[in-house]
Amino acid sequence: MFCSPAHKRAWHNRDTVRGARLAPLAIASHSTRGGTRGDKDTGRDARRAAEQLMRQWDADDRAAGRMRAIEYVALRNRLGYDQ
């Protein structure tokens, strides 16, 4: 899926760091249905923060000429991963 072991390592390192930041926000957002149930303020703030991070990371990847997340997921699907 990657052109070199170094690029594969870089992708997975970046993915690990991003996931660590995104996971708690996504879970808080999901648990509050995006800020419409329970602790609405925290859920809403978590949803907004998660969306902002994803927009920023997508822009960073495009600017750096890296494979975008949608391309990565589509390729994994075509190759039969995660099924």
N, C-alpha and C positions, 0 to 999 in steps of 0.2 A: 504493500500500500504506500510505502514511502520510498523515495529515491535513494536513500542511504541510511545506514544505521544511526548516524549522527542526527539526521532530521527526524527519524522515528523517536529517538531519545528526547530530543528537544520538544516534540509534540507532546509526548507523554509527561514530561516534566511540567510543561505549561498546563496541561490538562489537570494534573494533580493539584497544582497551586490554585487554579481557577475553581476546581471542584470543592476544595476546602473552603473557599470564600462563598461559593454559591449555595452549597448544600443547606446550611442552616437557614439561609434566607428563603430558599425554595420550600423547605419544610414548614417554616413559620407561615409563609404565604398560603401554602396548601392547607395547613391546619385551621386557618381562619377564613378559608375560601376567599383569599385575596383581600382580606380585611373587611368582609361582610358579616362575619360571625365571631363570637368570643371577643378577644382583645383586638378590636377593630383597628385601633391606631397602629399597634405593632404589626399586624398583618398587612395593612396598607403600606406602611413604611418598608416592610420587608419585600413586598411585591415590587414596589418602585425601585428599591435598591438593586434587586435581582435583575430587573429589566434594564436598568442603567448599565450594570456590569456587562450583561450580555451584548448590549448595543456597542459598548466600548470595545469589548474583545473582538466582536465581529469587524468593527472598523480597524482595529489594530492588525488583525489578520489580513484584511484586504490591503491595507497600506504596506504591509511587509511582504505581500505576494504569497502568503501562505494559503494552504487549502482551508476553505471556510468550513465551519461546523456542518452545514447542510450538505456540502460535498463529501465530507468525511462519513457522515451517516448514510448517505446514498450509496457510497462505495462499499461500506460495510454490509449494507443490505444486499447489494448485487453479488457480493462475494459469499453471502450466506452466513455471516457472523450474527450472533445474538438471536438466532431463531430456534 
